């Protein structure tokens, strides 16, 4: 029901929606890249600040639930988009394309992502998913003169449309069997002993397939390297982090409501997690393209995240949220560096994609090289980094839930991953045979500060993880409406 806390509960979504419209009006009045960029940053800060107005959990007519999990992930998403926006300005500054509409799409995609993490109903989830997906189609293909970006956008459009159809069919089967589309009502039915018949299992299987595509889990991962490599680097960062994080939260909400339903469904997730960890790391070993390497790395990392999902419970949720934050920081930093080192070209930005183009980066730009090396070590799970603590918590959740097979595969696949992460680190500190020139960006101050913050967070959460874990615990234990 509507009450005094309802409007503050939806402040972030209201601000993002209004900012999208105002941004369009601003562009119609006068095109100015710097003004639109600054307006986007201020809108994100305002939306983030509005989260402090959410006092307790609030159900919005059954469509949304504003609980601690949703508020926490909304905050993480808004902070991540803030970093992506900072990286976007120097990336598009010298491009010949019209840049301003990019920020409108970025705000709309953020609106879809933040709405998805608080969705408590099939309808609100699907509307949020489509707002996010339609914005991403255009963001991926935004440099329209670059054939690789257009190709990536078309591939994502076709495959995402198919996966959405599969997802909707699965949700429809669940509705036919239960007569409910609200996750809260499904939770009540599950408590009362909902029947796990064949059509219910099929419906859940189709939902897993649809969401598996969005999360780029094996065997639904084939689009990932092409989209990551073809999309502009800031957009690749969005797809790698926010798009996947928001879908994961809904996946958690859905299966927390309906329960595991059967041993077969749990077994599906175990197989997907094992395949994603092994295949993602194995294919990354073969890559000489940094963005494709990060794409396969993200597949493996989502496999680790599914280990915490299978573990479920309070331990699993805490581990998943910490790991998600560490993963966000790493991917934002990696794609931010790729954005920063890109050079203007006639058809759009020319990104440094091959690993050889990063040879000797330390001798030219030591700060960026140290940050990228730290990111690789964090993704590899080396101690004193946030990634190590994230993997440790995921491993712990697997041990607590006695998922020994997943624990063993996680350890083995992490060892495989160590090889290609260290290969990147070695390239960064090697002496190049011929000097490599890197662009001198006039906007190094803002991006430099962003890189410094990411560096501090990677170390801080690796050395003193208790602060973040306390925050996660506090938010997750918020009273649910």
C-alpha positions in Angstrom: 0.0 0.0 0.0 1.0 3.6 -0.5 2.4 5.3 2.6 4.9 7.9 3.6 8.0 5.8 2.8 6.8 4.9 -0.8 8.1 8.0 -2.6 11.6 8.0 -1.0 11.8 4.3 -1.8 11.6 5.0 -5.5 13.7 8.2 -5.5 16.6 6.6 -7.5 14.4 5.4 -10.3 12.5 8.7 -10.4 15.7 10.7 -10.5 17.2 8.5 -13.3 14.0 8.6 -15.4 13.7 12.4 -15.0 17.4 12.9 -15.7 17.0 10.9 -19.0 14.2 13.2 -20.1 16.0 16.4 -19.0 19.2 15.2 -20.7 17.3 14.9 -24.0 15.8 18.4 -23.6 19.3 19.7 -22.8 20.6 18.1 -26.0 17.7 19.5 -28.0 18.4 23.0 -26.7 22.2 23.0 -27.3 24.7 20.2 -27.9 27.6 20.4 -25.5 29.5 17.2 -24.6 31.0 18.6 -21.4 27.7 19.9 -20.1 25.8 16.7 -20.7 28.6 14.7 -19.1 28.6 16.9 -16.0 24.8 16.7 -15.9 25.0 12.9 -16.0 27.5 12.8 -13.1 25.4 15.1 -11.0 22.3 13.0 -11.7 24.1 9.8 -10.6 25.3 11.6 -7.4 21.8 12.8 -6.6 20.3 9.3 -7.2 23.0 7.8 -4.9 22.3 10.4 -2.2 18.6 9.6 -2.4 19.3 6.0 -1.2 19.8 7.6 2.2 16.1 8.5 2.2 15.0 4.8 2.3 14.3 4.0 5.9 12.9 0.5 5.8 11.8 -2.2 3.5 8.8 -1.2 1.4 6.7 -3.3 -1.0 5.4 -1.2 -4.0 2.1 -2.8 -4.9 3.8 -6.1 -5.2 5.9 -5.0 -8.1 9.1 -3.9 -6.2 10.5 -4.7 -2.8 12.9 -2.1 -1.3 15.0 -4.2 1.0 18.6 -4.2 2.2 19.8 -6.3 -0.7 18.2 -4.1 -3.3 19.5 -0.9 -1.7 23.0 -2.2 -1.4 23.2 -3.3 -5.0 21.5 -0.1 -6.2 24.3 1.8 -4.5 27.0 -0.4 -6.1 25.4 0.0 -9.5 25.2 3.8 -9.3 28.8 4.1 -8.1 29.9 1.8 -11.0 28.0 3.9 -13.5 29.7 7.0 -12.1 33.1 5.5 -12.9 32.0 4.5 -16.3 30.7 8.0 -17.0 34.1 9.4 -16.0 35.9 7.0 -18.3 33.5 7.8 -21.2 34.3 11.5 -21.5 37.9 11.2 -22.6 37.0 8.1 -24.6 34.5 10.0 -26.8 36.0 13.5 -26.6 37.9 13.4 -29.9 35.5 11.1 -31.7 33.7 12.6 -34.7 30.3 11.0 -33.8 27.6 12.9 -31.9 28.3 11.9 -28.3 25.6 13.4 -26.2 22.9 10.7 -26.7 25.3 8.2 -25.3 24.7 9.6 -21.8 20.9 9.4 -22.2 21.2 5.7 -23.1 23.6 5.2 -20.1 21.0 6.8 -17.7 18.2 4.6 -19.2 20.3 1.4 -18.9 21.1 2.4 -15.3 17.3 2.9 -14.7 16.7 -0.6 -16.0 19.4 -2.2 -13.9 18.4 -0.5 -10.6 14.8 -1.4 -11.2 15.7 -5.0 -11.8 17.5 -5.5 -8.5 14.4 -4.4 -6.6 11.9 -6.3 -8.8 9.5 -8.6 -6.9 7.3 -9.5 -9.8 7.7 -11.1 -13.3 6.2 -8.0 -14.9 8.4 -5.4 -13.2 11.4 -7.7 -13.9 10.7 -8.1 -17.6 10.0 -4.3 -18.1 13.3 -3.5 -16.3 15.2 -6.1 -18.4 13.9 -4.7 -21.6 14.8 -1.1 -20.6 18.3 -2.3 -19.8 18.6 -4.5 -23.0 17.3 -2.0 -25.5 19.6 0.6 -24.2 22.5 -1.8 -24.4 21.8 -2.7 -28.0 22.5 0.9 -29.0 25.3 1.5 -26.5 27.2 -1.5 -27.9 26.7 -0.2 -31.6 27.1 3.5 -30.7 30.2 4.1 -32.8 28.1 3.6 -36.0 31.1 4.0 -38.3 33.0 1.1 -36.6 31.9 -2.2 -38.2 33.1 -4.2 -35.2 30.7 -2.3 -32.9 27.8 -2.5 -35.3 28.4 -6.3 -35.7 28.6 -6.7 -31.9 25.3 -4.7 -31.4 23.5 -6.8 -34.0 24.7 -10.1 -32.5 23.7 -9.0 -29.0 20.3 -7.8 -30.3 19.4 -11.1 -32.0 20.7 -13.4 -29.3 19.2 -11.3 -26.5 15.8 -11.3 -28.2 15.9 -15.1 -28.5 17.0 -15.5 -24.8 14.2 -13.1 -23.7 11.6 -15.2 -25.6 12.9 -18.3 -23.8 12.8 -16.5 -20.5 9.3 -15.3 -21.0 8.1 -18.7 -22.0 9.7 -20.2 -18.8 8.0 -17.5 -16.7 4.7 -18.3 -18.4 5.0 -21.9 -17.5 5.6 -21.1 -13.9 2.6 -18.8 -13.9 0.4 -21.5 -15.5 1.4 -24.0 -12.8 1.2 -21.6 -9.8 -1.2 -18.8 -10.9 1.2 -16.3 -9.5 3.7 -13.8 -10.9 4.7 -12.2 -7.6 7.9 -13.6 -6.0 6.4 -13.0 -2.6 3.3 -15.1 -3.4 5.5 -17.8 -5.0 7.4 -17.9 -1.7 4.2 -18.5 0.2 3.3 -21.3 -2.2 6.8 -22.8 -1.8 6.4 -22.7 2.0 3.0 -24.4 1.7 4.5 -27.2 -0.4 4.2 -26.2 -4.1 4.1 -29.2 -6.5 7.4 -29.7 -8.4 5.8 -31.3 -11.5 7.4 -31.7 -14.9 6.1 -28.4 -16.3 7.3 -26.5 -13.3 10.8 -28.0 -13.8 10.7 -27.2 -17.5 9.7 -23.6 -16.7 12.5 -23.2 -14.3 14.9 -24.7 -16.8 13.9 -22.2 -19.5 14.3 -19.4 -17.0 17.7 -20.6 -16.1 18.6 -20.7 -19.9 17.3 -17.1 -20.4 19.1 -15.7 -17.4 22.1 -17.8 -18.2 22.5 -15.9 -21.4 22.3 -12.5 -19.6 25.0 -13.8 -17.2 27.1 -15.3 -20.0 27.3 -18.7 -18.2 28.3 -21.8 -20.2 26.8 -22.9 -22.5 25.1 -19.6 -23.1 28.3 -17.6 -23.4 29.2 -17.6 -27.1 28.2 -14.0 -27.6 30.4 -12.6 -24.9 33.9 -12.3 -26.5 32.5 -10.7 -29.7 30.4 -8.2 -27.8 33.2 -7.3 -25.4 35.7 -6.9 -28.2 33.4 -4.9 -30.5 31.7 -2.6 -28.0 33.3 0.7 -26.9 35.4 0.0 -23.8 33.1 1.9 -21.4 30.1 0.0 -22.7 32.0 -3.3 -22.3 32.6 -2.3 -18.6 28.8 -1.8 -18.2 28.0 -5.2 -19.8 30.6 -7.0 -17.7 29.5 -5.5 -14.4 26.1 -3.8 -14.1 24.2 -5.9 -16.6 25.3 -9.1 -15.0 25.1 -8.0 -11.4 21.5 -6.9 -11.7 20.4 -10.1 -13.4 22.2 -12.2 -10.7 20.2 -10.4 -7.9 16.9 -11.2 -9.6 18.1 -14.8 -10.1 18.8 -14.9 -6.3 15.4 -13.5 -5.5 13.6 -15.9 -7.8 15.1 -19.1 -6.5 15.0 -17.8 -2.9 11.2 -17.5 -3.4 10.4 -20.7 -5.2 13.1 -22.8 -3.4 15.4 -25.2 -5.2 12.2 -27.1 -6.2 14.1 -30.3 -6.9 17.5 -31.9 -6.9 17.5 -31.7 -10.7 17.4 -27.9 -10.7 20.3 -27.7 -8.2 22.2 -30.2 -10.3 21.8 -27.9 -13.3 23.4 -25.0 -11.5 26.2 -27.2 -10.3 27.0 -28.3 -13.9 26.7 -24.7 -15.2 29.1 -23.5 -12.5 31.7 -26.2 -13.2 31.5 -25.7 -17.0 31.8 -21.9 -16.6 34.8 -22.1 -14.3 36.7 -24.6 -16.4 35.8 -23.5 -19.9 36.0 -19.8 -19.1 39.5 -20.1 -17.8 40.6 -22.6 -20.4 39.5 -20.4 -23.3 41.1 -17.3 -21.7 44.5 -19.1 -21.9 44.4 -19.0 -25.7 43.6 -15.2 -26.0 46.0 -12.6 -27.3 43.3 -9.9 -27.3 42.9 -8.2 -23.8 39.2 -7.6 -24.1 38.4 -11.1 -25.2 40.6 -12.4 -22.4 38.6 -10.3 -19.9 35.4 -11.7 -21.6 36.4 -15.3 -20.9 37.6 -14.3 -17.4 34.2 -12.8 -16.7 32.6 -16.1 -17.7 34.8 -17.9 -15.1 34.1 -15.3 -12.5 30.3 -15.7 -12.9 30.9 -19.4 -12.5 32.5 -18.6 -9.1 29.5 -16.5 -8.2 27.2 -19.4 -9.0 29.1 -21.4 -6.3 27.9 -19.0 -3.7 24.4 -19.1 -5.3 24.3 -22.9 -5.0 25.5 -22.6 -1.4 22.6 -20.1 -0.8 21.7 -19.1 2.7 23.1 -16.1 4.6 26.7 -17.3 4.1 26.2 -17.6 0.3 24.6 -14.2 0.0 27.3 -12.4 1.9 30.0 -14.2 -0.1 28.2 -13.4 -3.4 27.8 -9.7 -2.6 31.5 -9.3 -1.5 32.7 -11.2 -4.6 30.4 -9.0 -6.8 31.9 -5.8 -5.4 35.5 -7.1 -5.9 34.7 -8.2 -9.5 33.1 -4.8 -10.3 36.2 -3.0 -9.1 38.5 -5.2 -11.3 36.4 -4.9 -14.4 35.9 -1.2 -14.1 39.6 -0.6 -13.7 40.6 -2.9 -16.6 38.2 -1.5 -19.1 38.8 2.0 -17.8 42.5 1.6 -18.6 41.6 0.3 -22.1 39.4 3.4 -22.6 42.1 5.8 -21.3 44.8 4.4 -23.7 42.6 4.4 -26.8 43.4 6.8 -29.6 41.2 8.7 -31.9 40.6 7.4 -35.4 38.5 8.4 -38.4 35.8 5.7 -37.8 36.0 6.0 -33.9 38.3 5.2 -31.1 41.2 2.9 -31.8 41.6 0.7 -28.8 44.7 -1.2 -27.8 43.4 -4.8 -27.9 46.4 -7.1 -28.4 48.5 -8.0 -25.3 51.6 -7.0 -27.2 50.4 -3.4 -27.3 50.7 -3.3 -23.5 54.3 -4.5 -23.5 56.4 -2.2 -21.4 53.5 -0.1 -20.2 55.3 0.2 -16.8 58.2 2.1 -18.4 55.9 4.6 -20.0 52.9 5.0 -17.6 53.9 3.2 -14.3 50.8 4.2 -12.4 48.5 2.5 -15.0 50.7 -0.5 -15.3 50.7 -1.0 -11.5 46.9 -0.7 -11.3 46.4 -3.1 -14.2 48.8 -5.6 -12.7 47.0 -5.3 -9.3 43.7 -6.0 -11.1 45.1 -9.1 -12.8 46.4 -10.3 -9.4 43.1 -9.6 -7.8 41.2 -11.6 -10.5 43.7 -14.4 -10.0 43.0 -14.4 -6.3 46.4 -13.4 -5.0 46.4 -12.5 -1.3 46.2 -8.8 -0.1 43.7 -8.0 -2.9 39.9 -7.8 -2.8 39.7 -10.6 -5.3 41.4 -13.0 -3.0 39.0 -12.2 -0.1 36.1 -12.6 -2.5 37.2 -16.0 -3.7 37.9 -17.0 -0.1 34.3 -16.2 1.0 32.9 -18.0 -2.0 35.1 -21.0 -1.2 33.9 -20.8 2.4 30.3 -20.8 1.4 30.9 -23.9 -0.7 32.5 -25.6 2.3 29.7 -24.7 4.7 27.1 -26.1 2.2 29.3 -29.2 1.6 29.5 -28.6 -2.1 32.8 -30.3 -2.3 32.9 -30.9 -6.1 32.3 -27.1 -6.7 35.1 -26.3 -4.1 37.6 -28.6 -5.8 36.8 -27.2 -9.3 37.0 -23.7 -8.0 40.5 -24.3 -6.7 41.6 -26.1 -9.9 40.2 -23.5 -12.3 41.8 -20.7 -10.2 45.1 -22.3 -10.8 44.5 -22.4 -14.6 43.5 -18.7 -14.5 46.7 -17.8 -12.7 48.7 -18.5 -15.9 46.9 -16.0 -18.2 46.6 -13.3 -15.6 50.4 -13.5 -14.9 51.0 -13.5 -18.6 49.4 -10.0 -18.7 51.5 -8.9 -15.7 54.7 -10.0 -17.4 53.9 -8.1 -20.5 53.3 -4.9 -18.5 56.8 -5.0 -17.0 58.8 -6.4 -19.9 61.2 -4.1 -21.8 59.7 -3.4 -25.3 62.0 -4.0 -28.3 60.7 -0.8 -29.8 59.4 2.1 -27.8 55.5 2.3 -27.7 53.9 5.7 -27.7 50.8 6.3 -25.6 48.4 9.2 -26.0 48.6 12.2 -23.7 45.1 12.8 -22.5 44.2 16.3 -21.5 41.6 14.9 -19.1 44.0 12.8 -17.0 43.1 14.4 -13.7 39.5 13.1 -13.3 40.4 9.7 -14.7 43.5 9.6 -12.7 41.5 10.2 -9.5 39.1 7.4 -10.5 42.0 5.0 -11.0 43.4 6.0 -7.7 40.1 5.3 -5.9 39.9 1.9 -7.6 43.5 1.1 -6.6 42.8 2.0 -2.9 39.6 0.0 -2.9 41.3 -3.1 -4.3 43.9 -3.0 -1.5 41.6 -1.8 1.3 39.0 -4.6 0.8 41.9 -7.1 0.4 43.6 -6.0 3.7 40.6 -5.0 5.8 37.5 -6.7 4.3 35.6 -6.4 7.6 34.3 -2.9 6.8 32.6 -4.0 3.6 31.4 -7.3 5.1 29.8 -5.4 8.0 28.0 -3.1 5.5 26.8 -6.1 3.6 25.6 -7.8 6.7 23.8 -4.7 7.9 22.0 -4.1 4.6 21.1 -7.7 4.1 19.5 -7.9 7.5 17.2 -5.0 6.9 13.6 -5.9 7.8 11.8 -7.1 4.8 8.4 -5.8 3.9 
